[in-house]
Amino acid sequence: MNSIESGNNLPSAATLDVAGIKFRVEAILFDKDGTLMDFIYTWGRWGERLLAHFSSELMKRQRSALPTDLLQVWGISYDAEGQISGYDRNSPLSMGTVDDLLTLLAMEGYKAGLSWAEAKVLAAQSRVAADEVLEGSRTARLLPEVLPFLEQCGQAGLLLGIVTSDETAAAEKHLEWLGIRPYFSVCVGADRVNWGKPYPEMVELACRELGVEAARVAVIGDTDGDMQMARSAGVAAAIALDEGHTSGKEGFPSADVVMTSYRELRLGDVR
């Protein structure tokens, strides 16, 4: 942890104060889903559509439908009324790539009696169907206090970037829907690297493109995979967002600090 308290005297554009700990940074890299964008609102519905399409096609082929709790197995939780209520920040749906999820889905098709080739094709077709629904509705919304903090970063002269397990083109599209694309100088999706989270390659690429050293960068994310990525890259600060107050510090063992809202962040001049 390269905080001011630790005695590191890193040149930087601003002081980032999180829960009383001050970090000197020149740039901030953000995860996208669950960090800037409401994860459940977008990916819970996308997941339901993905599985519904796949299950329907299985039954047309005289195969058993998908298990009714599969989305829960993947990390989504439901309340007593059957409404999506939360997600596991260590789950495949939260941390995995789209390709990871399609592999898991294809395995369900294989278990139901499809050949692996048939299962892969059906998973890809189901992804297209789910994407079309998402595209039609532009189902995306910002988490609270994101926009004011991005504006503060811009005023402070900090460079900003995205490091996401989503594909780059999809991430760019979601940022446009949310109206925040102009704030970010770089966007690194899982398709731009060989090794995604929790490996450091996404941070390393983003830092090269921003022209900053990792030791002068903060990473903000909502999973411990984000925090592991940040630590392995040697960043100044690995900051976990526990927006739902569901995990606490024990849910983010690799984080330098855990916050529950962007209101807990303060930017100041370097002295």
Stockholm file with secondary structure:
# STOCKHOLM 1.0

chainA/1-271         MNSIESGNNLPSAATLDVAGIKFRVEAILFDKDGTLMDFIYTWGRWGERLLAHFSSELMKRQRSALPTDLLQVWGISYDAEGQISGYDRNSPLSMGTVDDLLTLLAMEGYKAGLSWAEAKVLAAQSRVAADEVLEGSRTARLLPEVLPFLEQCGQAGLLLGIVTSDETAAAEKHLEWLGIRPYFSVCVGADRVNWGKPYPEMVELACRELGVEAARVAVIGDTDGDMQMARSAGVAAAIALDEGHTSGKEGFPSADVVMTSYRELRLGDVR
#=GR chainA/1-271 SS CCBGGGTCCCCCSEEEEETTEEEEESEEEECSBTTTBCHIIIIIHHHHHHHHHHHHHHHHTTCCCCCTTHHHHHTEEECTTSCEEEECTTSHHHHSCHHHHHHHHHHHHHHTTCCHHHHHHHHHHHHHHHHHHHHHHTCCCBCTTHHHHHHHHHHHTCEEEEECSSCHHHHHHHHHHHTCGGGCSEEECGGGSSSCTTSTHHHHHHHHHHTCCGGGEEEEESSHHHHHHHHHHTCSEEEEECTTSCSCGGGCTTCSEEESSGGGEEEECCC
#=GC SS_cons         CCBGGGTCCCCCSEEEEETTEEEEESEEEECSBTTTBCHIIIIIHHHHHHHHHHHHHHHHTTCCCCCTTHHHHHTEEECTTSCEEEECTTSHHHHSCHHHHHHHHHHHHHHTTCCHHHHHHHHHHHHHHHHHHHHHHTCCCBCTTHHHHHHHHHHHTCEEEEECSSCHHHHHHHHHHHTCGGGCSEEECGGGSSSCTTSTHHHHHHHHHHTCCGGGEEEEESSHHHHHHHHHHTCSEEEEECTTSCSCGGGCTTCSEEESSGGGEEEECCC
//
